């Protein structure tokens, strides 16, 4: 039987007391500043402390719940004054729980009570608060103004994290990334100042916000350009019928089409959610007849066995709902929790040895993993006509304009299970075998599909690539003491 000495008991009490004092001190600073907070144990705290990825729970020291830009500013000032790291949490959908700071002890600024969306009738510029979720933004813009923005498909994702690091979705080939719609932002900086960043004012900050923004401040308001919501879109699906002997030829056909022949209007991916049943799914800006004409050069070169499984004509909001997996996307509350590990690749191509390695792993390893749910999505991101590639890597902090594909790998257990350490090797091995034959300049990773197990220096390089040195200099300018630190955050230049 182990006996606890009085000294050890005293140390435990002292540590617990210090935590209480720290929490009480930060709460007092916030309350004295007029900032709403969650009280530990109350309904708001319980909701706001719950991570999207239950594999990565973290305990904040305090949670502020701002309703105004001034509340955000005062929260940052309290964190700065008391030496507590500050993390902004928008939709709370971070794969790596970076909205909590990716570790215990941060001051979390919970933004999701700030979700208003308005539009200037003359300029068609939308003003969006930082805690709005994608589904709510899409719904308000469409129903009230018949306008739209390109963004991802999950309705519970917060606008801020999504836009700050890219914002790819089923309209990006046509219209660009979500961050390409950013005209200007209001930002609370690490010193507590509130500044505007636009092409004419603090332009270096706006450049950094567009691709690496979580490292530089907290966006308190977004000004976003919009486009008129289209009346006719075609949702489509093609089952591929690939096996191990035909899949490489299939990937080569997809790549040739994506690089040179896919029109701007077509947005699509190759994916598998059913263990051995790869398929194409996508969204086309136009009618079914137009889609059939434009998809023909791909279908004509695919290995035998493909079949058109779906074509549906939808309006804009119907298309958003269609790919959300829900009946209603007007969300102002968090997404259901999941228990998972994810990885990503941004690739200039997937051919030759890398394609063969992908196929071998898919059929020989992945299809034998039958004890839980997994998927891959190989999204066509670039190519000759893609709107994404019309902007250079140097024009924004987003460093993957030259990549043809974004690939997401996702491995999920039931929420009542423990994700075992032995399972990390499944996705790690898949990524390693694909990238092993590729030059380092040909691939990277997408920050919005964060892999929490990447070391900081590796993550910086994979996420930000050629833009990393400039970003580190800007980190030293705007947040040299790393108030907005998280484990994969930018390190300031020295």
C-alpha positions in Angstrom: 0.0 0.0 0.0 1.4 3.4 -1.0 1.5 6.0 1.8 1.2 9.7 0.8 3.5 11.8 2.8 2.4 15.1 4.3 4.8 17.0 2.0 3.2 15.4 -1.1 -0.3 16.2 0.2 0.9 19.8 0.7 2.2 20.0 -2.9 -1.2 18.7 -4.3 -3.1 21.3 -2.2 -0.8 24.1 -3.4 -1.1 23.2 -7.0 -4.9 23.0 -6.8 -5.0 26.3 -4.9 -2.9 27.9 -7.6 -5.2 26.7 -10.3 -8.2 28.1 -8.4 -6.4 31.4 -7.9 -5.5 31.6 -11.6 -9.0 30.9 -12.7 -10.5 33.3 -10.2 -8.0 36.0 -11.2 -8.7 35.8 -14.9 -12.5 35.6 -14.3 -12.3 38.7 -12.2 -10.3 40.5 -14.8 -12.9 39.6 -17.4 -15.9 40.4 -15.3 -14.4 43.7 -14.1 -13.9 44.6 -17.8 -17.6 43.9 -18.5 -16.9 40.7 -20.5 -19.4 37.9 -20.3 -17.9 34.6 -19.2 -18.8 30.9 -18.7 -18.7 29.9 -15.1 -17.1 26.5 -14.6 -19.8 23.9 -14.4 -22.7 25.9 -15.8 -24.6 25.1 -18.9 -22.5 27.4 -21.1 -19.2 26.0 -19.8 -20.3 22.5 -20.4 -21.3 23.3 -24.0 -18.2 25.4 -24.8 -15.6 23.1 -23.3 -16.8 20.1 -25.3 -14.4 19.5 -28.2 -15.5 18.5 -31.7 -12.8 15.8 -31.7 -13.4 14.0 -28.4 -9.9 12.3 -28.8 -8.4 15.7 -27.9 -10.1 17.3 -24.9 -8.4 20.2 -23.2 -9.3 22.2 -20.1 -9.3 26.0 -20.4 -8.4 28.2 -17.4 -11.3 30.5 -18.4 -13.8 31.0 -21.2 -15.0 34.5 -22.2 -18.1 34.8 -24.3 -17.9 38.1 -26.2 -20.8 39.8 -27.8 -18.9 42.8 -29.2 -15.5 43.7 -30.6 -14.8 45.5 -27.3 -15.4 42.3 -25.4 -12.9 40.5 -27.6 -10.4 43.3 -27.1 -10.8 43.3 -23.3 -10.4 39.5 -23.2 -7.1 39.8 -25.1 -6.0 42.5 -22.7 -6.8 40.3 -19.7 -4.8 37.4 -21.2 -1.9 39.8 -21.9 -1.9 41.3 -18.5 -2.0 38.0 -16.6 0.3 36.1 -18.9 -2.2 33.5 -20.1 -2.2 32.3 -23.7 -5.3 33.3 -25.6 -7.1 31.1 -28.1 -10.0 32.2 -30.4 -12.7 29.6 -30.9 -15.2 30.2 -33.7 -17.1 27.0 -34.7 -15.0 24.8 -32.5 -14.6 22.4 -35.4 -10.8 22.2 -35.3 -9.6 18.6 -35.9 -6.7 19.2 -33.4 -8.8 21.2 -30.8 -6.7 24.3 -31.6 -9.7 26.5 -30.6 -8.7 25.5 -27.1 -5.1 26.1 -27.8 -4.2 22.5 -28.3 -3.3 22.2 -24.6 -4.7 22.9 -21.2 -4.7 26.3 -19.5 -5.6 28.8 -22.2 -8.1 31.7 -22.0 -10.6 30.6 -24.7 -12.5 33.4 -26.4 -15.7 31.7 -27.5 -17.0 33.6 -30.5 -20.0 31.7 -31.6 -22.6 34.0 -30.0 -21.4 36.6 -32.5 -23.0 35.3 -35.8 -24.8 38.1 -37.5 -24.7 38.4 -41.3 -25.7 41.5 -43.3 -25.2 42.7 -46.9 -24.6 46.1 -48.3 -27.2 46.4 -51.1 -25.0 48.6 -53.2 -21.6 47.0 -53.0 -22.8 43.4 -52.4 -20.2 43.2 -49.6 -21.3 41.0 -46.7 -20.3 41.9 -43.1 -20.1 38.7 -41.0 -19.3 38.4 -37.3 -16.5 35.9 -36.4 -18.6 33.2 -34.8 -21.0 32.6 -37.7 -21.0 29.1 -39.0 -20.9 28.2 -42.7 -24.5 26.9 -42.9 -25.9 30.1 -41.3 -23.9 32.3 -43.6 -25.1 30.4 -46.6 -28.7 30.5 -45.5 -28.8 34.2 -44.6 -27.0 35.3 -47.8 -29.3 33.2 -50.0 -32.7 33.7 -48.3 -32.3 37.4 -47.7 -30.1 38.6 -50.5 -29.8 35.8 -53.2 -26.1 35.9 -52.8 -23.4 33.3 -52.0 -19.7 32.7 -51.1 -17.6 29.7 -52.0 -16.8 27.6 -48.9 -16.8 24.1 -47.4 -19.7 21.7 -46.9 -20.0 21.2 -43.1 -22.7 23.6 -41.8 -21.3 23.7 -38.2 -17.8 24.9 -39.2 -17.0 28.4 -38.0 -16.3 31.0 -40.7 -13.1 32.2 -39.0 -11.0 29.1 -38.7 -12.2 28.1 -42.2 -11.4 31.4 -43.9 -8.2 32.0 -42.1 -6.5 28.9 -43.5 -8.0 28.4 -46.9 -11.7 27.4 -47.1 -11.9 24.8 -49.9 -15.2 23.4 -51.0 -17.4 22.3 -53.9 -17.4 25.8 -55.5 -13.7 26.5 -55.2 -12.7 25.3 -58.7 -15.3 27.7 -60.0 -15.0 30.6 -57.6 -11.8 30.2 -55.6 -11.1 29.6 -51.9 -13.2 31.1 -49.2 -10.3 33.4 -48.3 -10.4 34.8 -51.8 -13.6 36.5 -50.9 -12.0 38.5 -48.0 -12.0 42.2 -48.8 -11.0 43.4 -45.3 -11.1 42.5 -41.7 -11.2 44.1 -38.2 -8.6 42.4 -36.1 -7.7 42.5 -32.4 -4.0 42.2 -32.1 -1.8 40.7 -29.3 -1.2 44.2 -27.8 -4.9 44.7 -27.5 -5.2 47.2 -30.3 -8.0 47.0 -32.8 -7.0 47.6 -36.4 -8.4 47.4 -39.9 -6.6 45.3 -42.5 -7.3 45.7 -46.2 -5.4 46.1 -49.5 -4.7 49.8 -48.6 -4.3 49.6 -44.8 -2.1 47.0 -42.9 -1.9 45.1 -46.2 0.8 42.8 -44.8 -1.6 41.7 -42.0 -4.3 41.0 -44.6 -1.9 39.0 -46.6 -1.1 36.9 -43.5 -4.7 36.6 -42.5 -5.4 35.0 -45.9 -4.0 31.6 -45.1 -2.3 31.7 -41.7 -4.5 34.1 -39.8 -4.9 32.3 -36.5 -1.3 33.2 -35.7 -1.7 37.0 -35.8 -4.8 38.1 -34.0 -8.5 37.6 -33.6 -10.7 38.7 -36.5 -13.7 40.5 -35.0 -15.5 41.3 -38.3 -15.2 40.1 -41.9 -16.0 42.1 -45.0 -16.6 39.5 -47.8 -17.4 39.8 -51.5 -20.3 37.7 -52.8 -21.6 36.4 -56.1 -25.2 36.0 -57.3 -26.6 32.6 -56.2 -26.9 30.4 -59.3 -30.3 29.0 -60.2 -29.2 25.8 -61.8 -26.5 23.5 -60.5 -26.0 19.8 -61.2 -25.1 17.5 -58.4 -23.5 14.4 -59.9 -22.0 11.0 -59.0 -20.1 8.3 -60.9 -19.4 4.9 -59.4 -16.0 3.8 -60.7 -15.8 0.1 -60.3 -12.0 0.2 -59.9 -10.0 -2.8 -58.6 -6.4 -3.0 -57.8 -5.5 -3.7 -61.5 -7.5 -0.8 -62.9 -7.3 1.9 -60.3 -3.9 3.4 -61.4 -5.2 3.8 -64.9 -8.3 5.4 -63.4 -6.2 7.9 -61.3 -4.2 8.7 -64.4 -7.3 9.5 -66.4 -8.6 11.7 -63.6 -5.3 13.5 -63.4 -5.1 14.2 -67.1 -8.6 15.5 -67.2 -8.2 17.6 -64.0 -4.9 19.2 -65.3 -6.0 20.1 -68.8 -9.6 19.4 -69.8 -11.8 20.0 -66.7 -13.8 23.3 -67.3 -13.9 25.8 -64.5 -17.6 25.0 -63.9 -16.9 21.5 -62.7 -16.0 20.8 -59.0 -15.4 17.2 -58.0 -13.5 14.6 -56.0 -12.7 10.9 -56.0 -13.5 9.3 -52.7 -14.4 6.1 -50.8 -16.7 5.9 -47.8 -17.6 2.3 -48.4 -14.5 0.2 -48.2 -13.5 -0.7 -51.7 -16.2 1.3 -53.7 -14.4 4.4 -55.1 -16.7 7.0 -56.7 -16.7 10.5 -58.1 -19.0 13.1 -56.6 -19.3 16.8 -57.4 -21.1 19.9 -58.3 -21.4 21.5 -61.8 -22.3 25.1 -62.5 -24.9 24.5 -65.2 -27.5 22.1 -66.5 -27.4 18.3 -66.7 -27.0 18.5 -70.5 -24.0 20.9 -70.2 -22.5 18.6 -67.5 -22.7 15.5 -69.7 -20.9 17.3 -72.5 -18.1 18.6 -70.2 -17.6 15.3 -68.3 -17.5 13.2 -71.4 -13.7 13.6 -71.9 -13.2 12.1 -68.5 -15.7 9.3 -68.9 -14.3 8.3 -72.3 -10.9 7.7 -70.7 -11.9 5.9 -67.5 -11.4 2.2 -67.2 -14.5 0.1 -68.0 -17.0 -0.4 -65.2 -18.0 3.2 -64.4 -21.6 4.1 -64.1 -23.4 7.5 -63.7 -25.1 7.0 -60.3 -26.7 10.5 -59.9 -27.6 13.7 -61.6 -29.9 16.2 -59.9 -30.7 19.8 -60.7 -30.5 22.0 -57.6 -30.6 25.7 -56.8 -27.8 27.1 -54.6 -29.1 26.5 -51.1 -30.4 23.0 -52.2 -26.8 22.2 -53.2 -25.5 23.4 -49.9 -28.0 21.3 -48.0 -27.4 18.3 -50.3 -23.7 18.0 -49.4 -24.1 18.8 -45.7 -25.7 15.4 -44.8 -28.4 17.3 -42.9 -31.9 18.6 -43.8 -31.2 22.1 -42.5 -27.9 24.0 -42.5 -28.9 27.2 -40.6 -26.7 26.3 -37.6 -25.7 28.5 -34.8 -24.7 25.7 -32.4 -21.8 23.2 -32.5 -21.4 20.2 -34.7 -22.0 16.7 -33.2 -18.8 15.3 -31.6 -16.7 12.7 -33.3 -13.7 10.5 -32.2 -11.1 10.5 -35.0 -7.6 11.0 -36.4 -7.1 12.8 -39.7 -4.3 13.7 -42.1 -4.1 15.6 -45.4 -2.0 16.0 -48.5 -1.7 18.8 -50.9 -0.3 17.3 -54.1 1.0 18.6 -57.4 0.0 15.2 -58.8 -0.6 11.5 -58.0 1.0 9.5 -60.8 3.7 6.9 -61.4 5.1 5.3 -58.3 3.0 7.5 -56.0 -0.2 6.5 -57.7 0.8 2.8 -57.5 1.7 3.2 -53.9 -1.7 4.8 -53.2 -3.6 2.0 -54.9 -1.6 -0.7 -53.2 -2.2 0.7 -49.8 -5.9 1.3 -50.5 -6.6 -2.2 -51.7 -4.1 -4.2 -49.6 -4.3 -2.3 -46.3 -7.2 0.1 -46.0 -9.8 -2.3 -47.3 -8.8 -4.7 -44.6 -9.5 -2.2 -41.9 -13.1 -3.2 -41.1 -13.5 -2.4 -37.3 -14.3 1.3 -37.7 -15.3 3.9 -40.3 -12.7 5.6 -42.5 -12.6 7.5 -45.7 -10.4 9.3 -48.2 -11.4 12.3 -50.3 -9.2 13.3 -53.2 -10.5 16.7 -54.2 -9.6 18.4 -57.5 -8.1 21.7 -56.3 -6.0 23.0 -59.2 -5.6 22.6 -62.9 -5.5 24.8 -65.9 -8.9 26.4 -65.4 -9.2 26.3 -61.6 -10.0 29.7 -60.1 -7.7 28.8 -57.2 -4.6 28.7 -59.5 -5.4 32.1 -61.0 -3.9 33.5 -57.8 -0.2 32.9 -57.2 1.2 31.4 -54.1 2.8 34.7 -53.2 -0.4 36.8 -53.4 -1.8 35.3 -50.1 -0.3 33.3 -47.3 -2.1 30.2 -48.6 0.8 28.3 -50.1 -0.8 25.5 -52.2 -2.1 27.3 -55.3 0.2 25.1 -57.4 -1.3 21.9 -56.0 -3.7 19.8 -58.2 -5.2 17.9 -55.3 -6.2 18.2 -51.7 -6.5 14.8 -50.1 -8.2 14.2 -46.7 -7.7 10.9 -44.8 -10.1 10.3 -41.9 -10.2 7.4 -39.4 -13.1 7.4 -36.9 -14.1 5.2 -33.9 -17.4 5.3 -32.1 -17.6 8.1 -29.5 -17.9 5.6 -26.6 -14.6 3.9 -27.6 -11.0 5.0 -27.0 -9.0 5.8 -30.1 -6.0 3.4 -29.7 -2.4 4.5 -30.1 -1.9 1.5 -32.4 -4.3 2.9 -34.9 -2.3 6.1 -35.8 -0.1 4.0 -38.1 -3.0 3.3 -40.5 -3.2 6.9 -41.9 0.5 7.7 -41.2 1.4 4.7 -43.3 -0.9 5.7 -46.2 0.6 9.3 -46.3 4.1 8.0 -46.0 3.8 5.5 -48.9 2.3 8.1 -51.2 4.9 10.8 -50.5 8.0 8.6 -50.3 8.7 8.9 -54.1 7.8 12.6 -54.4 10.1 15.6 -54.1 9.4 17.6 -51.0 8.4 20.6 -53.2 5.6 18.5 -54.7 3.5 18.1 -51.6 2.4 19.7 -48.4 -0.6 19.6 -46.0 -3.8 21.6 -45.5 -4.1 23.3 -42.1 -7.9 22.9 -41.9 -7.4 19.2 -41.9 -4.9 19.5 -39.0 -2.9 16.5 -38.0 -2.3 17.2 -34.3 0.6 14.7 -34.1 2.9 16.7 -36.5 5.8 18.4 -34.7 5.7 22.2 -34.9 8.5 22.7 -37.4 7.2 20.0 -39.7 3.6 21.4 -39.5 4.9 25.0 -40.3 6.7 23.7 -43.4 3.9 21.5 -44.7 1.1 24.1 -44.1 2.9 27.2 -45.3 5.7 26.1 -47.6 7.4 28.9 -49.6 5.6 31.5 -47.5 7.0 30.4 -44.2 9.9 32.8 -43.9 7.7 35.8 -44.6 5.1 34.6 -42.1 7.6 34.1 -39.4 8.8 37.7 -39.8 5.2 38.9 -39.6 4.7 36.8 -36.5 7.7 38.6 -34.9 6.0 41.9 -35.8 2.5 41.2 -34.7 2.8 38.6 -31.9 6.5 38.4 -30.8 5.6 37.0 -27.3 3.3 34.4 -28.8 0.1 35.3 -26.9 -1.8 33.4 -29.6 0.4 30.3 -29.2 -0.8 26.7 -30.1 1.4 23.7 -30.7 1.5 24.1 -34.5 1.5 27.8 -34.5 4.0 29.9 -36.3 7.3 30.5 -34.5 8.5 34.2 -34.7 11.6 35.0 -36.6 14.6 35.8 -34.4 
